[in-house]
């Protein structure tokens, strides 16, 4: 289409349409344009697909491997009656894997501003913020206490899930535009450490993205002031392992926890030689916040999961060595905030599970005692920030897990990008970038009805024997080109908006007759919400009251049947995408 036919809209109805009708993008904390990058894969344009990803999530090759996939839970293809969600995450990785080795990254740069920003913590939130702030023309210095950047990407997630060469390349690409990386330099109050107050004097703005680096203690009977020699915290276990320290586990390992850290600890323990590895959780498997595929692979590696139990005490022998853990049996109770179930202990139900090593992975919390300036904190100890991400100290911002508590990597990336816009606005005295809907006419349907019946592709994996032999070998092997294209066909391309011109429509019902779903409706009105977005449709079956034939894009699967059937060609298709534009 000619450029003049492309327009940008800030109309709340258009912005609201995209947020309602592209559920995968709305669910993504980084706002990734999912339909666009999947369509580019189908066209064989892998480099362009990778770039579309990078515009939002900065680290596509990383997130294509370890993302928690909130987009897939929202995917319209996974709604009742539609089948399984599209393998959005695997396709993100496919774009990264299949792009040409000589692919050049292109990015829009702002002129240098002369403003200096210090970022403390080179985890996903800090890296995302550093990337965006450098694009906006600021001089960015990134401080990291460890010897390598990446935060939990480098020191928490095992290599068999995230190869370090992939991580290194993507970190380099994110920080290559003038970000000064100072590793091995701690920010704090200790001897030889740099103070936050000093950073506030030397830089125009300071951003804290240090994450949650303190393990949550496990309440049990007896003295918990110090850990038993056979007990480790999961966070420390993984960090020390990835620093290169020699780690040993017993023959029988018990892991307490229900998240990705617990799962990673169990799988690492298996690779360290443990013969029996068991994960113990308070509720049941369907309520734990890990992907079904990660749980499946852990089970394939011989890791057992036992639910409805809470650890109560350690069991030791005469020499003081741990021989087991005493648990209390639970039953499921009501729902807790956040969508999880309560675990209610049953009186008199104590029992012992034998084990030689106990790994506690029930969560992490933030540490803020390294800040030497006064800031307001909440009851949970997290630093309080305003809507623009600033702490109570002027010029001091905070974001990511350090503010919100433990979340997923994609959440941290999204937070880093959001706060970077806030910092830029504060530094420059005005907002320089904003969101609009890019609307481009489309010549015709871009998918076929037959694509709806393609079954979801499953990721090929490393054999079990090879996993144990090579503890760092990547388990998921990636999709080849043909498989990636076949999976890409499944996407409904929800960013396509089908519209009926009511002035040209002759009310022949041809579109209604060929629609495979109840997506084309007779209406006598459309609700307009207070914010200007469209609300519910007022349907009618009475022809005398029909004001329009309307396509309900919430039900539409973009098959194009209506477009092809219309005798007067009153149905148009447009591609609607949220994009960043200069304010």
NUVEXKOL-902570 format. One record per residue (C-alpha): residue number from 1; residue in one letter; x, y negated, z negated. Coordinates in steps of 0.05 Angstrom, whole numbers, plus 5000, padded with zeros to 4 digits. Layout:
BEGIN
  seq  type     x     y     z
  NUM     A     X     Y     Z
...
// end
This chain:
BEGIN
  seq  type     x     y     z
    1     X  5000  5000  5000
    2     X  5025  4929  5013
    3     X  5053  4892  4953
    4     X  4998  4840  4957
    5     X  4946  4893  4940
    6     X  4980  4907  4874
    7     X  4958  4863  4816
    8     X  4969  4858  4742
    9     X  4913  4849  4692
   10     X  4911  4829  4619
   11     X  4835  4838  4617
   12     X  4816  4876  4553
   13     X  4771  4921  4595
   14     X  4829  4944  4637
   15     X  4876  4953  4578
   16     X  4821  4989  4540
   17     X  4807  5034  4600
   18     X  4879  5059  4603
   19     X  4882  5071  4528
   20     X  4817  5110  4529
   21     X  4826  5148  4593
   22     X  4900  5166  4591
   23     X  4898  5203  4524
   24     X  4968  5232  4531
   25     X  5000  5164  4537
   26     X  4958  5136  4481
   27     X  4978  5193  4435
   28     X  5052  5183  4450
   29     X  5084  5138  4397
   30     X  5132  5113  4450
   31     X  5076  5101  4501
   32     X  5106  5145  4555
   33     X  5071  5140  4623
   34     X  5059  5215  4627
   35     X  5017  5220  4691
   36     X  5067  5177  4729
   37     X  5128  5219  4713
   38     X  5091  5285  4725
   39     X  5066  5260  4793
   40     X  5138  5242  4812
   41     X  5160  5314  4794
   42     X  5108  5341  4842
   43     X  5136  5295  4896
   44     X  5206  5321  4881
   45     X  5230  5253  4858
   46     X  5264  5276  4794
   47     X  5309  5216  4784
   48     X  5250  5169  4789
   49     X  5212  5214  4740
   50     X  5270  5210  4691
   51     X  5272  5134  4697
   52     X  5197  5129  4683
   53     X  5210  5168  4620
   54     X  5269  5126  4599
   55     X  5228  5062  4605
   56     X  5189  5086  4544
   57     X  5224  5139  4505
   58     X  5298  5122  4518
   59     X  5322  5195  4507
   60     X  5283  5239  4556
   61     X  5331  5297  4558
   62     X  5330  5300  4482
   63     X  5255  5292  4472
   64     X  5243  5341  4529
   65     X  5272  5393  4482
   66     X  5253  5374  4411
   67     X  5192  5329  4414
   68     X  5133  5347  4369
   69     X  5087  5337  4430
   70     X  5028  5295  4404
   71     X  5013  5283  4478
   72     X  4997  5356  4489
   73     X  4948  5358  4432
   74     X  4911  5300  4465
   75     X  4917  5325  4537
   76     X  4850  5326  4573
   77     X  4868  5392  4606
   78     X  4867  5423  4536
   79     X  4798  5398  4519
   80     X  4743  5451  4509
   81     X  4727  5485  4575
   82     X  4788  5458  4611
   83     X  4841  5509  4592
   84     X  4910  5498  4560
   85     X  4944  5430  4557
   86     X  4995  5413  4610
   87     X  5067  5430  4589
   88     X  5083  5356  4585
   89     X  5145  5364  4542
   90     X  5176  5418  4587
   91     X  5163  5374  4647
   92     X  5199  5316  4613
   93     X  5260  5362  4606
   94     X  5252  5386  4678
   95     X  5258  5314  4703
   96     X  5322  5307  4664
   97     X  5351  5375  4685
   98     X  5332  5370  4759
   99     X  5353  5299  4774
  100     X  5414  5292  4819
  101     X  5481  5295  4782
  102     X  5500  5228  4812
  103     X  5435  5194  4791
  104     X  5446  5121  4773
  105     X  5406  5089  4718
  106     X  5375  5021  4735
  107     X  5348  4974  4683
  108     X  5321  4903  4682
  109     X  5367  4858  4642
  110     X  5355  4790  4610
  111     X  5408  4736  4609
  112     X  5454  4735  4547
  113     X  5422  4698  4489
  114     X  5483  4690  4444
  115     X  5444  4721  4386
  116     X  5477  4776  4345
  117     X  5439  4835  4315
  118     X  5466  4887  4266
  119     X  5432  4955  4263
  120     X  5446  5002  4205
  121     X  5436  5075  4224
  122     X  5448  5106  4292
  123     X  5389  5155  4290
  124     X  5333  5154  4341
  125     X  5300  5091  4315
  126     X  5366  5053  4312
  127     X  5388  5076  4381
  128     X  5321  5058  4412
  129     X  5323  4989  4381
  130     X  5396  4978  4401
  131     X  5380  4997  4473
  132     X  5321  4950  4479
  133     X  5355  4892  4444
  134     X  5416  4898  4489
  135     X  5370  4896  4550
  136     X  5339  4832  4522
  137     X  5408  4799  4523
  138     X  5428  4803  4449
  139     X  5496  4825  4423
  140     X  5483  4888  4383
  141     X  5529  4923  4333
  142     X  5507  4991  4310
  143     X  5535  5017  4243
  144     X  5536  5091  4228
  145     X  5567  5124  4166
  146     X  5578  5191  4201
  147     X  5633  5202  4252
  148     X  5583  5211  4309
  149     X  5519  5173  4327
  150     X  5452  5207  4332
  151     X  5430  5213  4259
  152     X  5388  5275  4249
  153     X  5392  5290  4324
  154     X  5466  5304  4314
  155     X  5467  5328  4242
  156     X  5398  5358  4230
  157     X  5374  5393  4293
  158     X  5413  5456  4311
  159     X  5450  5461  4377
  160     X  5408  5520  4400
  161     X  5351  5471  4404
  162     X  5389  5409  4425
  163     X  5456  5419  4462
  164     X  5506  5367  4440
  165     X  5529  5352  4511
  166     X  5458  5331  4529
  167     X  5454  5288  4467
  168     X  5522  5255  4480
  169     X  5503  5235  4551
  170     X  5436  5206  4531
  171     X  5466  5167  4472
  172     X  5519  5139  4519
  173     X  5467  5118  4569
  174     X  5425  5084  4515
  175     X  5484  5046  4485
  176     X  5525  5032  4546
  177     X  5502  4960  4558
  178     X  5548  4926  4509
  179     X  5526  4957  4443
  180     X  5586  4959  4396
  181     X  5586  5026  4361
  182     X  5620  5028  4293
  183     X  5619  5099  4267
  184     X  5649  5122  4201
  185     X  5630  5055  4170
  186     X  5582  5057  4111
  187     X  5536  5001  4091
  188     X  5525  4998  4016
  189     X  5551  4976  3948
  190     X  5608  5024  3940
  191     X  5682  5012  3945
  192     X  5703  4995  4016
  193     X  5631  4992  4040
  194     X  5601  4933  4077
  195     X  5545  4897  4041
  196     X  5477  4883  4072
  197     X  5484  4811  4047
  198     X  5548  4804  4087
  199     X  5512  4828  4150
  200     X  5458  4776  4139
  201     X  5511  4722  4137
  202     X  5549  4747  4198
  203     X  5490  4765  4243
  204     X  5426  4729  4264
  205     X  5384  4790  4246
  206     X  5395  4857  4211
  207     X  5354  4920  4223
  208     X  5355  4979  4174
  209     X  5340  5047  4206
  210     X  5375  5094  4157
  211     X  5318  5145  4156
  212     X  5303  5193  4099
  213     X  5369  5221  4075
  214     X  5351  5247  4006
  215     X  5320  5316  3997
  216     X  5256  5323  3958
  217     X  5267  5364  3894
  218     X  5227  5427  3882
  219     X  5190  5427  3815
  220     X  5200  5493  3780
  221     X  5205  5517  3708
  222     X  5272  5505  3674
  223     X  5326  5454  3684
  224     X  5325  5425  3754
  225     X  5377  5372  3740
  226     X  5427  5411  3781
  227     X  5418  5464  3833
  228     X  5436  5536  3821
  229     X  5497  5559  3859
  230     X  5454  5603  3904
  231     X  5405  5546  3920
  232     X  5412  5492  3972
  233     X  5371  5435  3998
  234     X  5353  5445  4071
  235     X  5374  5375  4092
  236     X  5443  5382  4060
  237     X  5450  5452  4088
  238     X  5439  5428  4160
  239     X  5480  5365  4154
  240     X  5540  5401  4124
  241     X  5534  5456  4177
  242     X  5534  5405  4233
  243     X  5593  5368  4203
  244     X  5632  5432  4214
  245     X  5634  5456  4142
  246     X  5635  5531  4133
  247     X  5567  5555  4107
  248     X  5551  5622  4077
  249     X  5484  5654  4060
  250     X  5465  5719  4026
  251     X  5436  5781  4057
  252     X  5365  5760  4038
  253     X  5347  5686  4049
  254     X  5283  5652  4026
  255     X  5265  5584  4054
  256     X  5212  5542  4020
  257     X  5180  5490  4066
  258     X  5131  5482  4123
  259     X  5164  5435  4173
  260     X  5216  5435  4228
  261     X  5273  5429  4177
  262     X  5250  5493  4143
  263     X  5245  5528  4210
  264     X  5314  5504  4231
  265     X  5344  5526  4165
  266     X  5314  5596  4173
  267     X  5339  5603  4244
  268     X  5409  5578  4226
  269     X  5411  5627  4167
  270     X  5394  5684  4215
  271     X  5452  5664  4259
  272     X  5499  5660  4199
  273     X  5487  5734  4187
  274     X  5427  5738  4140
  275     X  5391  5805  4149
  276     X  5324  5783  4120
  277     X  5299  5712  4127
  278     X  5230  5692  4101
  279     X  5195  5624  4102
  280     X  5147  5613  4044
  281     X  5092  5562  4050
  282     X  5037  5536  4003
  283     X  4979  5542  4052
  284     X  4975  5582  4117
  285     X  5009  5581  4184
  286     X  4955  5544  4222
  287     X  4964  5482  4178
  288     X  5039  5473  4184
  289     X  5064  5415  4228
  290     X  5109  5453  4277
  291     X  5097  5472  4349
  292     X  5069  5541  4362
  293     X  5127  5557  4409
  294     X  5180  5542  4356
  295     X  5143  5587  4307
  296     X  5138  5641  4359
  297     X  5212  5639  4375
  298     X  5229  5642  4301
  299     X  5186  5704  4293
  300     X  5219  5735  4353
  301     X  5286  5726  4317
  302     X  5259  5768  4260
  303     X  5240  5711  4213
  304     X  5178  5726  4171
  305     X  5128  5675  4147
  306     X  5090  5686  4082
  307     X  5034  5638  4062
  308     X  4992  5619  4002
  309     X  5048  5616  3951
  310     X  5083  5564  3908
  311     X  5152  5575  3877
  312     X  5151  5573  3801
  313     X  5219  5595  3776
  314     X  5286  5626  3795
  315     X  5300  5698  3774
  316     X  5373  5713  3756
  317     X  5414  5772  3731
  318     X  5461  5777  3671
  319     X  5518  5745  3711
  320     X  5475  5686  3730
  321     X  5468  5704  3803
  322     X  5399  5693  3833
  323     X  5361  5757  3849
  324     X  5294  5728  3868
  325     X  5242  5674  3864
  326     X  5179  5677  3822
  327     X  5118  5653  3861
  328     X  5046  5637  3843
  329     X  4992  5660  3891
  330     X  4949  5605  3920
  331     X  4880  5600  3951
  332     X  4858  5548  4002
  333     X  4820  5488  3975
  334     X  4791  5427  4009
  335     X  4823  5380  4058
  336     X  4878  5331  4039
  337     X  4892  5263  4070
  338     X  4929  5275  4135
  339     X  4889  5336  4156
  340     X  4922  5389  4113
  341     X  4890  5438  4065
  342     X  4898  5438  3990
  343     X  4934  5497  3958
  344     X  4903  5516  3892
  345     X  4944  5562  3846
  346     X  4910  5625  3819
  347     X  4920  5636  3744
  348     X  4958  5700  3726
  349     X  4979  5714  3798
  350     X  5055  5708  3788
  351     X  5099  5755  3829
  352     X  5173  5759  3849
  353     X  5204  5759  3918
  354     X  5276  5785  3920
  355     X  5328  5740  3952
  356     X  5401  5722  3947
  357     X  5397  5651  3975
  358     X  5343  5599  3968
  359     X  5338  5539  4015
  360     X  5291  5484  3994
  361     X  5263  5445  4053
  362     X  5199  5413  4027
  363     X  5213  5343  4054
  364     X  5258  5282  4050
  365     X  5253  5213  4020
  366     X  5285  5146  4032
  367     X  5343  5116  3993
  368     X  5346  5041  3986
  369     X  5396  5030  3930
  370     X  5449  5011  3982
  371     X  5414  4944  3994
  372     X  5445  4888  3953
  373     X  5392  4836  3969
  374     X  5324  4833  3937
  375     X  5269  4866  3977
  376     X  5199  4888  3959
  377     X  5187  4963  3954
  378     X  5123  5004  3949
  379     X  5104  5056  3897
  380     X  5137  5110  3939
  381     X  5203  5072  3940
  382     X  5198  5054  4013
  383     X  5215  4983  4033
  384     X  5154  4941  4048
  385     X  5152  4904  4114
  386     X  5104  4856  4148
  387     X  5069  4869  4213
  388     X  5130  4844  4251
  389     X  5175  4893  4214
  390     X  5210  4842  4170
  391     X  5226  4855  4097
  392     X  5215  4802  4043
  393     X  5286  4777  4057
  394     X  5287  4731  4117
  395     X  5322  4761  4178
  396     X  5323  4832  4148
  397     X  5281  4881  4187
  398     X  5268  4955  4175
  399     X  5236  5010  4217
  400     X  5229  5084  4228
  401     X  5229  5137  4174
  402     X  5264  5088  4127
  403     X  5197  5051  4123
  404     X  5144  5103  4138
  405     X  5175  5165  4107
  406     X  5191  5229  4146
  407     X  5161  5230  4215
  408     X  5180  5261  4282
  409     X  5235  5238  4330
  410     X  5186  5208  4380
  411     X  5154  5168  4324
  412     X  5222  5139  4306
  413     X  5237  5121  4378
  414     X  5170  5087  4384
  415     X  5182  5048  4319
  416     X  5251  5027  4342
  417     X  5224  5000  4407
  418     X  5166  4964  4373
  419     X  5210  4929  4321
  420     X  5260  4908  4375
  421     X  5205  4867  4407
  422     X  5189  4835  4339
  423     X  5263  4818  4328
  424     X  5268  4788  4397
  425     X  5206  4745  4385
  426     X  5234  4721  4318
  427     X  5302  4705  4347
  428     X  5276  4669  4409
  429     X  5216  4635  4377
  430     X  5168  4665  4428
  431     X  5146  4731  4456
  432     X  5183  4745  4521
  433     X  5151  4811  4541
  434     X  5079  4834  4537
  435     X  5036  4890  4564
  436     X  4991  4887  4624
  437     X  4956  4938  4669
  438     X  4987  4947  4737
  439     X  4930  4963  4786
  440     X  4947  4992  4854
  441     X  4897  5018  4905
  442     X  4905  5091  4924
  443     X  4889  5115  4994
  444     X  4855  5180  4972
  445     X  4852  5237  4922
  446     X  4920  5261  4897
  447     X  4902  5330  4871
  448     X  4860  5389  4892
  449     X  4805  5424  4854
  450     X  4844  5490  4859
  451     X  4898  5460  4816
  452     X  4851  5465  4756
  453     X  4857  5541  4756
  454     X  4933  5544  4752
  455     X  4952  5575  4685
  456     X  5003  5541  4639
  457     X  5076  5557  4651
  458     X  5115  5587  4594
  459     X  5187  5569  4581
  460     X  5240  5623  4596
  461     X  5285  5637  4537
  462     X  5352  5667  4519
  463     X  5352  5740  4501
  464     X  5351  5758  4427
  465     X  5419  5792  4430
  466     X  5451  5731  4463
  467     X  5421  5685  4410
  468     X  5456  5722  4354
  469     X  5521  5730  4392
  470     X  5525  5656  4410
  471     X  5496  5617  4352
  472     X  5499  5552  4393
  473     X  5469  5579  4457
  474     X  5407  5540  4478
  475     X  5346  5584  4468
  476     X  5300  5549  4518
  477     X  5330  5554  4588
  478     X  5288  5502  4625
  479     X  5242  5505  4685
  480     X  5267  5515  4755
  481     X  5244  5469  4811
  482     X  5188  5513  4837
  483     X  5160  5526  4768
  484     X  5163  5453  4749
  485     X  5124  5432  4811
  486     X  5072  5485  4799
  487     X  5062  5461  4727
  488     X  5060  5389  4750
  489     X  5000  5406  4794
  490     X  4959  5419  4732
  491     X  4961  5346  4708
  492     X  4894  5312  4718
  493     X  4930  5246  4735
  494     X  4886  5210  4685
  495     X  4914  5142  4706
  496     X  4872  5146  4770
  497     X  4808  5107  4762
  498     X  4749  5126  4806
  499     X  4699  5069  4815
  500     X  4633  5065  4852
  501     X  4616  4999  4887
  502     X  4544  4990  4863
  503     X  4530  4940  4919
  504     X  4546  4992  4972
  505     X  4519  5054  4938
  506     X  4455  5082  4971
  507     X  4438  5127  4911
  508     X  4439  5190  4953
  509     X  4465  5234  4896
  510     X  4517  5267  4941
  511     X  4571  5253  4890
  512     X  4530  5281  4833
  513     X  4516  5345  4872
  514     X  4590  5361  4884
  515     X  4616  5340  4815
  516     X  4644  5402  4778
  517     X  4631  5368  4711
  518     X  4579  5320  4683
  519     X  4623  5261  4703
  520     X  4577  5221  4749
  521     X  4516  5192  4714
  522     X  4456  5149  4726
  523     X  4457  5091  4678
  524     X  4419  5028  4662
  525     X  4474  4994  4622
  526     X  4544  4996  4594
  527     X  4563  4977  4523
  528     X  4614  4921  4517
  529     X  4652  4924  4451
  530     X  4671  4861  4411
  531     X  4743  4866  4437
  532     X  4718  4865  4509
  533     X  4729  4939  4524
  534     X  4677  4986  4552
  535     X  4637  5028  4503
  536     X  4585  5082  4513
  537     X  4541  5090  4575
  538     X  4465  5082  4571
  539     X  4443  5141  4613
  540     X  4375  5149  4643
  541     X  4337  5201  4683
  542     X  4284  5152  4706
  543     X  4300  5128  4776
  544     X  4259  5065  4765
  545     X  4308  5045  4710
  546     X  4374  5064  4744
  547     X  4419  5004  4749
  548     X  4480  5041  4776
  549     X  4512  5108  4791
  550     X  4572  5108  4746
  551     X  4634  5152  4742
  552     X  4649  5171  4670
  553     X  4724  5172  4673
  554     X  4726  5204  4605
  555     X  4697  5267  4637
  556     X  4727  5259  4706
  557     X  4782  5310  4725
  558     X  4804  5270  4786
  559     X  4788  5327  4835
  560     X  4765  5278  4889
  561     X  4701  5316  4907
  562     X  4658  5254  4900
  563     X  4705  5212  4942
  564     X  4703  5262  4999
  565     X  4627  5272  4995
  566     X  4606  5198  4995
  567     X  4574  5183  5063
  568     X  4583  5107  5057
  569     X  4653  5108  5027
  570     X  4633  5066  4966
  571     X  4680  5103  4919
  572     X  4749  5074  4911
  573     X  4810  5100  4873
  574     X  4861  5057  4838
  575     X  4923  5074  4797
  576     X  4922  5038  4730
  577     X  4985  5037  4687
  578     X  5007  4999  4625
  579     X  5072  4963  4640
  580     X  5116  4912  4606
  581     X  5118  4845  4641
  582     X  5150  4779  4624
  583     X  5103  4738  4581
// end
